[in-house]
Amino acid sequence: MNTTVNVRIEKKIKAEANKTLLGLGLDMSTAVKMFLYQVVAEQGIPFTPTKNPAAIRARWDRQTADALKRPGYKTAAELHRALVCKTK
């Protein structure tokens, strides 16, 4: 059974968010659903709220460095095998 969530937000923020989401191929409803599913999965907010550009950049740099340490895959089949083995 579905339910409705109403959110009050400034008009400008809604418009900017909608534009960004459309650029990602998402609508507002789907993005909110994704957020709420992640809140449940992580049992908390799925990101660290901050307006500090240095903190945002540092987090980005750490995540990028971690991602680059992971093995790469030459083919989609190789990636698929790695994912299937990981879930078993």
Secondary structure as GFF3:
##gff-version 3
##sequence-region A 1 88
A	DSSP	alpha_helix	11	23	.	.	.	ID=ss1
A	DSSP	alpha_helix	28	42	.	.	.	ID=ss2
A	DSSP	alpha_helix	53	69	.	.	.	ID=ss3
A	DSSP	alpha_helix	76	87	.	.	.	ID=ss4
###
